[in-house]
Amino acid sequence: MTTYSLRRHVTLALCMLLLGGAIGVSWQYWFQSSATKSPHKIKTENVIQEPEVLYWYDPMVPNQHFDKPGKSPFMDMELVPKYAAPPNQTPGLTVDADLVQNLGMRKVKVQRTFAPVELDVPGILAFNERNQVIIQLRADGFVEKVWPLAVGDRVSAGQPIAEIQVPAWLEPQNELLSQSAANNPQLLKIQRARLQLLGMPDTLIAEVEELRQPVTRVTISVPINGVIALLGIKSGMTLASGDTLVQINGIDSLWLDAAVPERHATQLQPGDKATFYPNNPDVPGLSGRVEYLLPTINETARTATARILLDNPEGRLKPGTSGHVRLQSSTEQTALFVPTEAVIRTGKRTLVMLAEPQGRFRPVEVIPGHEVGNQTLIRAGLEEGQEIVTSGQFLLDSEASLLGITIEEATPHTMETQP
């Protein structure tokens, strides 16, 4: 063995001795350090506790639960575990903030605002009895001519109805045209008044004075636009003073009688807004104001009548038309409202998607009320100041359904209104 080989073996032996000593020291230091730690702390650091599995399910059939993993009987896929939520945490979805922004989700706060009372009740149109005309004869006469009209016909102002001969007008007209009346203004005034009491129109009296010729024949014309409700004359009839010739109901305005349930009658007052929607879909809704509430209650239906005056300048509305009336009463009470677009109606229940801190979302059942504009009243299920999703909520609801997230039912007693 040469001197070089001997030196090489000695150097290798020393390196191995030093390496073995370093390993021994390191092992002793690790053992002593580990011995100072409590067994409980070591277990906590080294053991990761898995969340509890409640059940397994098929995402395509989330309502069907299984007590062990395996193949789905519905689809060619493995069942998915449903984990229990952490303590004090309600079931929900957690969505990354970037994804929320990319999906364009919008959120609004539940607000408390004035809640006008709205009622949807049946209604029927009727003639406005303040817009009626009755034409009577004030002196004996007889009918010379009648235009072909009948009850129910629609007539216009100025349209002729009948031609009447009134002999009783002759004597007063002769006295009016006499020389003595012409020279006596007081007597002239008396004779004019006498003819007026006998029913002679002022225009006809002026014509007689101008032409200096007596007139006993007069044409009765329709004074207003409307419908003939009574026609009591025929050609050749003899008439007595006080006989009714015709009755006309105007149609330029109509009464709308709305049947309001007795329990809601005190919530309305004159001036409240009313909108009438006829059963005929071709007729648009018409707006008006409550004129007054009749002071009686229908004993059979237990309803009060709210009378609304509706303008009908074109005569499109017909008395007897039925439909429903939306009555909106002003009130000083407030209630919770959310945008109507945020409400999810499934057919069985109504939901909104509640937005919680740290990007969590969960569906909440609500009990909706009536709509006011683009807002929906919430009778139960939400509290003032909570945030809900108004855009993208359907995507979240679908995901919640796939995950089988339970939805807490709303109870009506959670609704609050305050003056």
C-alpha contacts under 8 A as a table, 3 or more apart, distances in Angstrom:
res1	aa1	res2	aa2	distance
1	M	5	S	6.30
1	M	6	L	6.78
2	T	5	S	5.36
2	T	6	L	6.42
3	T	6	L	5.26
3	T	7	R	6.31
4	Y	7	R	5.26
4	Y	8	R	6.27
5	S	8	R	5.07
5	S	9	H	6.39
6	L	9	H	5.32
6	L	10	V	6.36
7	R	10	V	5.24
7	R	11	T	6.25
8	R	11	T	5.28
8	R	12	L	6.36
9	H	12	L	5.17
9	H	13	A	6.27
10	V	13	A	5.20
10	V	14	L	6.36
11	T	14	L	5.26
11	T	15	C	6.41
12	L	15	C	5.25
12	L	16	M	6.39
13	A	16	M	5.28
13	A	17	L	6.29
14	L	17	L	5.07
14	L	18	L	6.30
15	C	18	L	5.20
15	C	19	L	6.18
16	M	19	L	5.11
16	M	20	G	6.15
17	L	20	G	5.28
17	L	21	G	6.33
18	L	21	G	5.14
18	L	22	A	6.32
19	L	22	A	5.17
19	L	23	I	6.33
20	G	23	I	5.24
20	G	24	G	6.27
21	G	24	G	5.14
21	G	25	V	6.27
22	A	25	V	5.21
22	A	26	S	6.17
23	I	26	S	5.15
23	I	27	W	6.15
24	G	27	W	5.22
24	G	28	Q	6.25
25	V	28	Q	5.20
25	V	29	Y	6.22
26	S	29	Y	5.14
26	S	30	W	6.23
27	W	30	W	5.21
27	W	31	F	6.11
28	Q	31	F	5.16
28	Q	32	Q	6.14
29	Y	32	Q	5.25
29	Y	33	S	6.11
30	W	33	S	5.10
30	W	34	S	6.05
31	F	34	S	5.17
31	F	35	A	6.12
32	Q	35	A	5.13
32	Q	36	T	6.70
33	S	36	T	5.53
33	S	37	K	7.25
34	S	37	K	5.55
35	A	38	S	7.74
37	K	41	K	6.84
37	K	42	I	6.91
38	S	41	K	5.42
38	S	42	I	6.53
39	P	42	I	5.26
39	P	43	K	6.35
40	H	43	K	5.22
40	H	44	T	6.37
41	K	44	T	5.09
41	K	45	E	6.32
42	I	45	E	5.24
42	I	46	N	6.16
43	K	46	N	5.33
43	K	47	V	5.63
44	T	47	V	5.66
44	T	48	I	7.55
45	E	48	I	7.77
51	P	83	Y	6.21
51	P	84	A	6.66
52	E	83	Y	5.59
52	E	84	A	5.51
53	V	56	W	7.71
53	V	81	P	6.19
53	V	82	K	5.65
53	V	83	Y	4.38
53	V	84	A	6.05
54	L	81	P	7.45
54	L	82	K	5.57
54	L	83	Y	5.54
54	L	84	A	5.85
55	Y	65	H	6.10
55	Y	66	F	5.67
55	Y	67	D	5.31
55	Y	68	K	6.97
55	Y	81	P	5.92
55	Y	82	K	5.36
55	Y	83	Y	7.45
56	W	65	H	5.83
56	W	66	F	5.00
56	W	67	D	6.27
56	W	68	K	6.31
56	W	69	P	6.08
56	W	79	L	5.71
56	W	80	V	5.24
56	W	81	P	4.27
56	W	82	K	5.67
57	Y	61	V	7.26
57	Y	62	P	5.90
57	Y	63	N	7.74
57	Y	64	Q	6.22
57	Y	65	H	5.06
57	Y	66	F	6.03
57	Y	72	S	7.80
57	Y	79	L	5.26
57	Y	80	V	5.33
57	Y	81	P	6.49
57	Y	82	K	7.21
58	D	61	V	5.21
58	D	62	P	5.66
58	D	64	Q	7.28
58	D	65	H	7.91
58	D	72	S	6.17
58	D	74	F	7.66
58	D	75	M	7.79
58	D	78	E	7.68
58	D	79	L	5.26
58	D	80	V	6.21
59	P	62	P	5.13
59	P	79	L	7.94
59	P	80	V	7.23
59	P	402	L	5.24
59	P	403	L	6.59
60	M	75	M	7.95
60	M	402	L	6.70
61	V	64	Q	5.95
61	V	74	F	7.84
61	V	402	L	7.54
62	P	65	H	7.29
62	P	401	S	7.03
62	P	402	L	5.54
62	P	403	L	6.42
62	P	404	G	5.29
63	N	404	G	6.43
66	F	69	P	7.40
69	P	78	E	7.53
69	P	79	L	5.85
69	P	80	V	7.53
69	P	81	P	7.47
70	G	78	E	5.75
70	G	79	L	5.72
71	K	76	D	7.03
71	K	77	M	5.86
71	K	78	E	4.60
71	K	79	L	5.84
72	S	75	M	5.49
72	S	76	D	6.39
72	S	77	M	5.77
72	S	78	E	5.73
72	S	79	L	5.49
73	P	76	D	7.63
82	K	403	L	7.86
85	A	89	Q	6.16
85	A	90	T	6.93
85	A	91	P	6.27
86	P	89	Q	5.63
91	P	362	R	7.01
91	P	405	I	6.22
91	P	406	T	7.13
92	G	360	R	6.40
92	G	361	F	5.53
92	G	362	R	4.48
92	G	363	P	7.61
92	G	400	A	7.34
92	G	405	I	6.64
93	L	360	R	5.36
93	L	361	F	5.02
93	L	362	R	6.10
93	L	396	L	7.93
93	L	400	A	6.98
94	T	358	Q	7.73
94	T	359	G	5.47
94	T	360	R	4.36
94	T	361	F	6.35
95	V	99	L	6.71
95	V	100	V	6.66
95	V	359	G	5.40
95	V	360	R	6.33
95	V	361	F	7.65
96	D	99	L	5.26
96	D	100	V	6.35
96	D	359	G	6.45
97	A	100	V	5.02
97	A	101	Q	6.33
97	A	359	G	6.49
98	D	101	Q	5.14
98	D	102	N	6.14
99	L	102	N	4.94
99	L	103	L	6.03
100	V	103	L	5.32
100	V	104	G	6.39
100	V	105	M	5.79
101	Q	104	G	5.16
101	Q	105	M	6.45
102	N	105	M	7.93
103	L	392	G	7.01
104	G	391	S	7.17
104	G	392	G	7.26
105	M	389	V	6.90
105	M	390	T	7.25
105	M	391	S	4.97
105	M	392	G	5.30
105	M	393	Q	7.80
106	R	389	V	5.78
106	R	390	T	5.48
106	R	391	S	5.12
106	R	392	G	7.51
107	K	355	A	7.59
107	K	387	E	6.23
107	K	388	I	5.43
107	K	389	V	4.43
107	K	390	T	5.61
107	K	391	S	7.37
108	V	387	E	5.44
108	V	388	I	5.66
108	V	389	V	6.61
108	V	390	T	6.95
109	K	338	V	7.83
109	K	384	E	7.60
109	K	385	G	5.35
109	K	386	Q	5.44
109	K	387	E	4.35
109	K	388	I	6.32
110	V	336	L	6.66
110	V	337	F	6.30
110	V	338	V	5.69
110	V	382	L	7.63
110	V	383	E	6.98
110	V	384	E	5.20
110	V	385	G	5.16
110	V	386	Q	5.46
110	V	387	E	6.18
110	V	388	I	7.21
111	Q	336	L	5.58
111	Q	337	F	5.64
111	Q	338	V	6.83
111	Q	384	E	5.68
111	Q	385	G	6.43
112	R	334	T	6.19
112	R	335	A	5.18
112	R	336	L	4.38
112	R	337	F	6.15
112	R	384	E	6.42
113	T	334	T	4.97
113	T	335	A	5.70
113	T	336	L	6.49
113	T	337	F	6.99
114	F	331	T	7.19
114	F	332	E	6.37
114	F	333	Q	5.72
114	F	334	T	4.10
114	F	335	A	6.34
115	A	331	T	6.76
115	A	332	E	7.54
115	A	333	Q	5.89
115	A	334	T	4.93
115	A	335	A	5.59
115	A	377	L	7.73
116	P	328	Q	6.38
116	P	329	S	5.58
116	P	330	S	5.15
116	P	331	T	5.26
116	P	332	E	7.86
116	P	333	Q	7.55
117	V	267	Q	7.50
117	V	327	L	7.93
117	V	328	Q	5.67
117	V	329	S	5.09
117	V	330	S	6.82
117	V	331	T	6.89
118	E	326	R	6.72
118	E	327	L	5.48
118	E	328	Q	4.50
118	E	329	S	6.39
118	E	370	H	7.05
119	L	325	V	7.83
119	L	326	R	5.59
119	L	327	L	5.06
119	L	328	Q	6.61
120	D	324	H	6.59
120	D	325	V	5.60
120	D	326	R	4.56
120	D	327	L	6.42
121	V	258	A	6.55
121	V	259	A	6.15
121	V	260	V	6.26
121	V	324	H	5.54
121	V	325	V	5.28
121	V	326	R	6.57
121	V	327	L	7.82
122	P	258	A	5.90
122	P	259	A	5.84
122	P	322	S	7.55
122	P	323	G	5.98
122	P	324	H	4.31
122	P	325	V	5.85
123	G	256	L	6.52
123	G	257	D	5.45
123	G	258	A	4.19
123	G	259	A	6.11
123	G	276	F	7.75
123	G	322	S	5.84
123	G	323	G	5.55
123	G	324	H	5.32
123	G	325	V	5.83
124	I	256	L	5.74
124	I	257	D	5.54
124	I	258	A	6.73
124	I	319	P	7.73
124	I	320	G	6.01
124	I	321	T	5.66
124	I	322	S	4.35
124	I	323	G	6.41
125	L	254	L	6.69
125	L	255	W	5.75
125	L	256	L	4.56
125	L	257	D	6.36
125	L	318	K	7.10
125	L	319	P	4.79
125	L	320	G	5.13
125	L	321	T	5.37
125	L	322	S	6.50
126	A	254	L	6.02
126	A	255	W	5.12
126	A	256	L	6.22
126	A	257	D	7.37
126	A	318	K	7.98
126	A	319	P	4.54
126	A	320	G	5.89
127	F	131	N	7.96
127	F	249	N	6.72
127	F	250	G	7.29
127	F	251	I	6.97
127	F	253	S	7.80
127	F	254	L	5.17
127	F	255	W	5.85
127	F	319	P	5.92
128	N	131	N	5.47
128	N	132	Q	7.48
128	N	249	N	7.59
128	N	250	G	7.16
128	N	251	I	7.56
128	N	253	S	6.39
128	N	254	L	4.75
128	N	255	W	5.10
128	N	309	L	7.98
129	E	132	Q	5.80
129	E	249	N	7.43
131	N	249	N	6.40
131	N	250	G	5.28
131	N	251	I	7.90
131	N	253	S	7.80
132	Q	247	Q	7.33
132	Q	248	I	5.79
132	Q	249	N	4.58
132	Q	250	G	5.68
133	V	223	P	7.68
133	V	224	I	7.77
133	V	247	Q	5.71
133	V	248	I	5.22
133	V	249	N	6.55
133	V	250	G	7.81
134	I	244	T	7.09
134	I	245	L	7.67
134	I	246	V	5.95
134	I	247	Q	4.41
134	I	248	I	6.49
135	I	244	T	5.99
135	I	245	L	5.58
135	I	246	V	5.46
135	I	247	Q	6.42
136	Q	241	S	7.87
136	Q	242	G	5.70
136	Q	243	D	5.48
136	Q	244	T	4.33
136	Q	245	L	5.41
136	Q	246	V	7.38
137	L	140	D	7.29
137	L	199	G	6.84
137	L	239	L	7.62
137	L	240	A	7.22
137	L	241	S	5.38
137	L	242	G	5.30
137	L	243	D	5.64
137	L	244	T	6.64
137	L	245	L	7.02
138	R	197	L	7.32
138	R	198	L	5.22
138	R	199	G	5.17
138	R	240	A	7.96
138	R	241	S	4.69
138	R	242	G	5.53
138	R	243	D	7.91
139	A	166	V	6.89
139	A	168	A	6.50
139	A	198	L	5.58
139	A	199	G	6.98
139	A	240	A	6.51
139	A	241	S	4.36
139	A	242	G	7.40
140	D	166	V	6.36
140	D	167	P	7.52
140	D	168	A	6.80
140	D	238	T	7.80
140	D	239	L	5.67
140	D	240	A	4.46
140	D	241	S	4.95
141	G	164	I	6.77
141	G	165	Q	5.50
141	G	166	V	4.46
141	G	167	P	6.49
141	G	168	A	7.68
141	G	238	T	5.99
141	G	239	L	5.13
141	G	240	A	6.49
141	G	241	S	7.88
142	F	164	I	5.87
142	F	165	Q	5.50
142	F	166	V	6.89
142	F	236	G	6.53
142	F	237	M	5.50
142	F	238	T	4.10
142	F	239	L	5.24
143	V	146	V	7.36
143	V	162	A	7.22
143	V	163	E	6.20
143	V	164	I	4.74
143	V	165	Q	6.36
143	V	233	I	7.40
143	V	234	K	6.94
143	V	235	S	5.36
143	V	236	G	5.00
143	V	237	M	5.22
143	V	238	T	6.39
143	V	239	L	7.45
144	E	162	A	7.66
144	E	163	E	5.61
144	E	164	I	5.72
144	E	165	Q	6.63
144	E	235	S	5.77
144	E	236	G	5.63
144	E	237	M	7.90
145	K	162	A	5.49
145	K	163	E	4.98
145	K	164	I	7.20
145	K	234	K	7.92
145	K	235	S	5.20
145	K	236	G	7.36
146	V	149	L	7.92
146	V	161	I	6.11
146	V	162	A	4.26
146	V	163	E	6.41
146	V	233	I	7.66
146	V	234	K	6.37
146	V	235	S	5.44
147	W	160	P	7.01
147	W	161	I	5.39
147	W	162	A	5.88
149	L	153	D	6.63
149	L	161	I	7.50
150	A	153	D	5.77
150	A	228	I	7.15
150	A	231	L	6.74
151	V	227	V	7.76
151	V	228	I	5.06
151	V	229	A	5.50
151	V	230	L	5.83
151	V	231	L	6.13
152	G	227	V	5.76
152	G	228	I	5.17
152	G	229	A	6.11
153	D	227	V	5.60
153	D	228	I	5.56
154	R	225	N	7.80
154	R	226	G	5.80
154	R	227	V	4.39
154	R	228	I	6.47
155	V	159	Q	6.80
155	V	222	V	7.23
155	V	225	N	5.88
155	V	226	G	5.59
155	V	227	V	5.91
155	V	228	I	7.19
156	S	159	Q	5.73
156	S	222	V	6.62
156	S	223	P	7.97
156	S	224	I	6.32
156	S	225	N	4.32
156	S	226	G	6.49
157	A	221	S	7.51
157	A	222	V	4.99
157	A	223	P	4.97
157	A	224	I	4.39
157	A	225	N	4.99
158	G	221	S	5.34
158	G	222	V	5.07
158	G	223	P	6.07
158	G	224	I	7.58
159	Q	221	S	5.35
159	Q	222	V	5.21
160	P	219	T	6.72
160	P	220	I	5.96
160	P	221	S	4.18
160	P	222	V	6.23
161	I	219	T	7.36
161	I	220	I	5.58
161	I	221	S	5.37
161	I	222	V	6.73
162	A	219	T	5.82
162	A	220	I	5.32
162	A	221	S	7.36
163	E	217	R	6.94
163	E	218	V	5.72
163	E	219	T	4.33
163	E	220	I	6.09
164	I	217	R	5.70
164	I	218	V	5.40
164	I	219	T	6.26
164	I	220	I	7.33
165	Q	216	T	5.73
165	Q	217	R	4.50
165	Q	218	V	6.55
166	V	169	W	6.01
166	V	170	L	7.98
166	V	216	T	5.21
166	V	217	R	6.24
166	V	218	V	7.82
167	P	170	L	5.70
167	P	216	T	5.86
168	A	171	E	6.79
168	A	172	P	7.93
168	A	198	L	7.78
168	A	216	T	7.90
169	W	172	P	5.84
169	W	173	Q	6.30
169	W	195	L	6.72
169	W	198	L	7.12
169	W	200	M	7.61
169	W	215	V	7.64
169	W	216	T	5.95
170	L	173	Q	5.30
170	L	174	N	6.39
170	L	214	P	6.50
170	L	215	V	7.07
170	L	216	T	6.24
171	E	174	N	5.20
171	E	175	E	6.47
172	P	175	E	5.19
172	P	176	L	6.16
172	P	191	Q	6.32
172	P	194	R	7.01
172	P	195	L	6.44
173	Q	176	L	4.86
173	Q	177	L	6.22
173	Q	191	Q	7.61
173	Q	195	L	7.45
173	Q	208	V	7.82
173	Q	214	P	5.77
173	Q	215	V	7.88
174	N	177	L	5.13
174	N	178	S	6.12
174	N	214	P	6.78
175	E	178	S	5.01
175	E	181	A	6.88
175	E	191	Q	7.05
176	L	181	A	5.90
176	L	182	A	7.62
176	L	188	L	6.10
176	L	191	Q	5.56
176	L	192	R	7.13
176	L	209	E	7.93
177	L	181	A	6.79
177	L	182	A	6.99
177	L	209	E	6.97
177	L	212	R	6.51
178	S	181	A	5.50
178	S	182	A	6.43
179	Q	182	A	5.04
179	Q	183	N	6.40
180	S	183	N	5.36
180	S	184	N	6.22
180	S	187	L	7.99
181	A	184	N	4.95
181	A	185	P	6.75
181	A	186	Q	7.97
181	A	187	L	5.38
181	A	188	L	4.94
182	A	185	P	6.86
182	A	188	L	6.62
184	N	187	L	5.36
184	N	188	L	6.25
185	P	188	L	4.94
185	P	189	K	6.20
186	Q	189	K	5.15
186	Q	190	I	6.39
187	L	190	I	5.02
187	L	191	Q	6.32
188	L	191	Q	5.29
188	L	192	R	6.36
189	K	192	R	5.23
189	K	193	A	6.34
190	I	193	A	5.18
190	I	194	R	6.25
191	Q	194	R	4.98
191	Q	195	L	6.40
192	R	195	L	5.28
192	R	196	Q	6.31
192	R	205	I	7.30
193	A	196	Q	5.00
193	A	197	L	6.26
194	R	197	L	5.20
194	R	198	L	6.50
195	L	198	L	5.05
195	L	199	G	6.58
195	L	200	M	5.54
195	L	205	I	7.68
196	Q	199	G	5.15
196	Q	200	M	5.11
196	Q	201	P	6.61
196	Q	202	D	7.09
197	L	200	M	7.36
200	M	204	L	6.75
200	M	205	I	6.89
201	P	204	L	5.29
201	P	205	I	6.43
202	D	205	I	5.04
202	D	206	A	6.24
203	T	206	A	5.21
203	T	207	E	6.26
204	L	207	E	4.95
204	L	208	V	6.23
205	I	208	V	5.14
205	I	209	E	6.40
206	A	209	E	5.19
206	A	210	E	6.20
207	E	210	E	5.05
207	E	211	L	6.05
208	V	211	L	5.31
208	V	212	R	5.45
208	V	213	Q	5.49
208	V	214	P	5.83
208	V	215	V	6.83
209	E	212	R	5.12
209	E	213	Q	7.40
215	V	218	V	7.87
222	V	225	N	7.56
224	I	248	I	7.77
224	I	250	G	6.53
225	N	250	G	5.71
225	N	251	I	6.63
225	N	252	D	7.20
226	G	248	I	6.01
226	G	249	N	5.23
226	G	250	G	4.05
226	G	251	I	5.03
226	G	252	D	7.54
227	V	248	I	5.50
227	V	249	N	5.30
227	V	250	G	6.51
227	V	251	I	7.26
228	I	231	L	6.94
228	I	246	V	7.26
228	I	247	Q	6.05
228	I	248	I	4.59
228	I	249	N	6.47
229	A	246	V	7.58
229	A	247	Q	5.38
229	A	248	I	5.43
229	A	249	N	6.36
230	L	245	L	7.93
230	L	246	V	5.26
230	L	247	Q	4.79
230	L	248	I	7.04
231	L	245	L	6.10
231	L	246	V	4.54
231	L	247	Q	6.64
232	G	244	T	6.45
232	G	245	L	5.15
232	G	246	V	6.07
233	I	237	M	6.77
233	I	245	L	5.82
233	I	246	V	7.72
234	K	237	M	5.76
239	L	243	D	6.46
240	A	243	D	5.76
244	T	247	Q	7.67
250	G	253	S	7.15
251	I	254	L	6.26
251	I	312	N	6.56
251	I	313	P	7.78
251	I	315	G	6.17
252	D	311	D	6.27
252	D	312	N	4.74
252	D	313	P	4.91
252	D	314	E	7.39
252	D	315	G	6.42
253	S	309	L	6.91
253	S	310	L	5.60
253	S	311	D	4.42
253	S	312	N	4.83
253	S	313	P	7.07
254	L	309	L	5.99
254	L	310	L	5.35
254	L	311	D	6.53
254	L	312	N	6.75
254	L	319	P	7.39
255	W	307	R	6.45
255	W	308	I	5.74
255	W	309	L	4.98
255	W	310	L	6.25
256	L	307	R	5.68
256	L	308	I	4.92
256	L	309	L	6.27
256	L	310	L	6.91
257	D	305	T	6.01
257	D	306	A	5.76
257	D	307	R	4.76
257	D	308	I	6.43
258	A	305	T	5.51
258	A	306	A	5.10
258	A	307	R	6.42
258	A	308	I	7.75
258	A	325	V	6.61
259	A	303	T	5.64
259	A	304	A	5.80
259	A	305	T	5.01
259	A	306	A	6.64
260	V	264	H	6.61
260	V	265	A	6.12
260	V	303	T	5.20
260	V	304	A	5.09
260	V	305	T	6.01
260	V	306	A	6.78
261	P	264	H	5.52
261	P	265	A	6.40
261	P	302	R	6.51
261	P	303	T	4.49
261	P	304	A	6.32
262	E	265	A	5.21
262	E	297	I	7.37
262	E	302	R	5.78
262	E	303	T	4.83
262	E	304	A	5.81
263	R	266	T	7.24
264	H	267	Q	5.44
264	H	268	L	7.40
265	A	268	L	5.90
265	A	304	A	6.33
266	T	269	Q	7.61
267	Q	329	S	7.04
268	L	272	D	6.81
268	L	329	S	5.84
269	Q	272	D	6.02
269	Q	290	V	7.22
269	Q	292	Y	7.19
269	Q	293	L	7.36
269	Q	329	S	7.43
270	P	289	R	7.39
270	P	290	V	5.02
270	P	291	E	5.36
270	P	292	Y	5.10
270	P	293	L	7.23
271	G	289	R	5.21
271	G	290	V	5.10
271	G	291	E	6.43
272	D	289	R	5.56
272	D	290	V	5.38
272	D	327	L	7.20
272	D	328	Q	6.15
272	D	329	S	5.18
272	D	330	S	6.79
273	K	287	S	7.36
273	K	288	G	6.17
273	K	289	R	4.80
273	K	290	V	6.48
273	K	327	L	5.99
273	K	328	Q	5.27
273	K	329	S	6.64
274	A	287	S	5.74
274	A	288	G	5.26
274	A	289	R	5.48
274	A	290	V	6.57
274	A	308	I	7.35
274	A	325	V	6.61
274	A	326	R	5.66
274	A	327	L	4.56
274	A	328	Q	6.27
275	T	285	G	6.41
275	T	286	L	5.50
275	T	287	S	4.36
275	T	288	G	6.28
275	T	325	V	5.61
275	T	326	R	5.20
275	T	327	L	6.63
276	F	285	G	5.37
276	F	286	L	5.20
276	F	287	S	6.36
276	F	323	G	6.98
276	F	324	H	6.08
276	F	325	V	4.60
276	F	326	R	6.58
277	Y	283	V	7.82
277	Y	284	P	6.85
277	Y	285	G	4.60
277	Y	286	L	6.84
277	Y	323	G	5.58
277	Y	324	H	5.49
277	Y	325	V	6.25
278	P	281	P	6.84
278	P	283	V	6.50
278	P	284	P	7.56
278	P	285	G	6.95
278	P	321	T	6.90
278	P	322	S	5.92
278	P	323	G	4.17
278	P	324	H	6.58
279	N	321	T	7.85
279	N	322	S	6.24
279	N	323	G	4.73
279	N	324	H	7.56
280	N	283	V	5.80
281	P	284	P	7.08
286	L	310	L	7.60
287	S	310	L	7.26
288	G	308	I	6.39
288	G	309	L	6.28
288	G	310	L	5.62
289	R	308	I	5.65
289	R	309	L	6.61
289	R	310	L	7.97
290	V	293	L	7.67
290	V	306	A	6.49
290	V	307	R	5.82
290	V	308	I	4.46
290	V	309	L	7.02
291	E	306	A	7.62
291	E	307	R	5.64
291	E	308	I	5.16
291	E	309	L	6.28
292	Y	306	A	6.21
292	Y	307	R	5.63
292	Y	308	I	7.34
293	L	304	A	7.33
293	L	305	T	5.92
293	L	306	A	4.59
293	L	307	R	6.09
294	L	297	I	7.96
294	L	304	A	6.77
294	L	305	T	5.52
294	L	306	A	6.45
294	L	307	R	7.34
295	P	304	A	7.81
296	T	304	A	6.56
296	T	305	T	7.87
297	I	302	R	6.04
297	I	303	T	5.58
297	I	304	A	4.87
297	I	305	T	7.52
298	N	301	A	5.61
298	N	302	R	5.03
298	N	303	T	5.27
298	N	304	A	6.34
299	E	302	R	5.25
299	E	303	T	7.67
312	N	315	G	5.21
312	N	316	R	6.74
312	N	317	L	6.47
313	P	316	R	7.98
315	G	318	K	7.31
317	L	321	T	7.46
318	K	321	T	5.84
332	E	419	P	5.96
333	Q	417	T	6.25
333	Q	418	Q	5.58
333	Q	419	P	4.48
334	T	417	T	5.35
334	T	418	Q	5.59
334	T	419	P	6.39
335	A	377	L	6.94
335	A	378	I	7.51
335	A	379	R	7.94
335	A	416	E	6.47
335	A	417	T	4.97
335	A	418	Q	7.22
336	L	377	L	5.85
336	L	378	I	5.50
336	L	379	R	7.37
336	L	383	E	7.68
336	L	384	E	6.75
336	L	416	E	7.85
336	L	417	T	7.98
337	F	375	Q	6.03
337	F	376	T	5.42
337	F	377	L	4.51
337	F	378	I	5.71
338	V	342	A	7.09
338	V	375	Q	5.54
338	V	376	T	5.50
338	V	377	L	6.70
338	V	378	I	7.19
339	P	342	A	5.57
339	P	343	V	7.41
339	P	374	N	6.06
339	P	375	Q	4.53
339	P	376	T	6.09
339	P	390	T	7.31
340	T	343	V	5.53
340	T	371	E	7.68
340	T	374	N	5.62
340	T	375	Q	5.05
340	T	376	T	5.23
341	E	344	I	7.93
341	E	374	N	7.90
341	E	390	T	6.13
341	E	391	S	7.90
342	A	352	V	6.24
342	A	353	M	7.74
342	A	388	I	7.40
342	A	389	V	6.25
342	A	390	T	4.28
342	A	391	S	7.11
342	A	393	Q	7.21
343	V	350	T	6.86
343	V	351	L	6.01
343	V	352	V	5.30
344	I	350	T	5.65
344	I	351	L	4.96
344	I	352	V	5.92
344	I	394	F	7.41
345	R	348	K	7.63
345	R	349	R	6.22
345	R	350	T	4.57
345	R	351	L	6.41
346	T	349	R	5.66
346	T	350	T	6.20
346	T	351	L	7.81
347	G	350	T	7.52
349	R	365	E	7.05
349	R	366	V	7.96
350	T	365	E	5.73
350	T	366	V	5.74
350	T	367	I	6.71
350	T	368	P	7.43
351	L	363	P	6.37
351	L	364	V	5.46
351	L	365	E	4.39
351	L	366	V	5.64
352	V	363	P	5.80
352	V	364	V	5.48
352	V	365	E	6.52
352	V	366	V	7.03
352	V	388	I	6.78
352	V	389	V	7.37
352	V	393	Q	7.61
353	M	361	F	6.55
353	M	362	R	5.69
353	M	363	P	4.47
353	M	364	V	6.14
353	M	388	I	5.55
353	M	389	V	5.53
353	M	393	Q	5.91
353	M	396	L	7.53
353	M	397	D	7.20
354	L	361	F	5.59
354	L	362	R	5.36
354	L	363	P	5.94
354	L	364	V	6.48
354	L	386	Q	7.49
354	L	387	E	6.05
354	L	388	I	4.48
354	L	389	V	6.45
355	A	359	G	7.38
355	A	360	R	6.17
355	A	361	F	4.72
355	A	362	R	6.88
355	A	386	Q	7.68
355	A	387	E	5.30
355	A	388	I	5.24
355	A	389	V	6.50
356	E	359	G	6.46
356	E	360	R	5.04
356	E	361	F	5.79
356	E	362	R	7.90
356	E	387	E	7.24
357	P	360	R	6.02
361	F	396	L	7.76
362	R	400	A	7.50
363	P	397	D	6.63
363	P	400	A	7.49
363	P	407	I	6.29
364	V	381	G	6.89
364	V	407	I	5.97
364	V	408	E	6.31
364	V	409	E	7.53
364	V	410	A	7.92
365	E	381	G	6.09
365	E	407	I	6.69
365	E	408	E	6.42
365	E	409	E	5.56
365	E	410	A	5.58
366	V	378	I	6.76
366	V	379	R	7.35
366	V	380	A	5.45
366	V	381	G	4.43
366	V	382	L	7.00
366	V	409	E	7.63
366	V	410	A	5.52
367	I	378	I	5.93
367	I	379	R	5.29
367	I	380	A	5.06
367	I	381	G	6.61
367	I	410	A	6.65
367	I	411	T	7.80
367	I	412	P	7.09
368	P	376	T	6.71
368	P	377	L	5.73
368	P	378	I	4.55
368	P	379	R	5.61
368	P	380	A	7.32
369	G	376	T	6.50
369	G	377	L	4.78
369	G	378	I	5.74
369	G	379	R	6.08
370	H	376	T	6.07
370	H	377	L	5.78
371	E	374	N	6.90
371	E	375	Q	5.66
371	E	376	T	4.42
371	E	377	L	6.21
372	V	375	Q	5.31
372	V	376	T	6.29
372	V	377	L	7.66
378	I	381	G	7.41
378	I	382	L	7.35
378	I	415	M	7.45
379	R	412	P	6.45
379	R	414	T	7.23
379	R	415	M	4.60
379	R	416	E	7.39
380	A	410	A	5.86
380	A	411	T	6.07
380	A	412	P	5.31
380	A	413	H	7.03
380	A	414	T	5.05
380	A	415	M	4.69
381	G	409	E	7.77
381	G	410	A	4.85
381	G	411	T	7.00
381	G	414	T	6.80
381	G	415	M	7.77
382	L	386	Q	7.15
383	E	386	Q	5.95
389	V	392	G	7.03
389	V	393	Q	5.67
390	T	393	Q	6.34
391	S	394	F	7.98
392	G	395	L	5.54
392	G	396	L	6.73
393	Q	396	L	5.10
393	Q	397	D	6.06
394	F	397	D	4.95
394	F	398	S	6.16
395	L	398	S	5.20
395	L	399	E	6.36
396	L	399	E	5.11
396	L	400	A	6.13
397	D	400	A	5.01
397	D	401	S	6.20
398	S	401	S	5.11
398	S	402	L	6.33
399	E	402	L	5.08
399	E	403	L	6.28
400	A	403	L	5.12
400	A	404	G	6.16
400	A	405	I	5.44
401	S	404	G	5.02
401	S	405	I	6.24
402	L	405	I	7.90
410	A	414	T	7.84
411	T	414	T	6.08
412	P	415	M	6.00
413	H	416	E	7.95
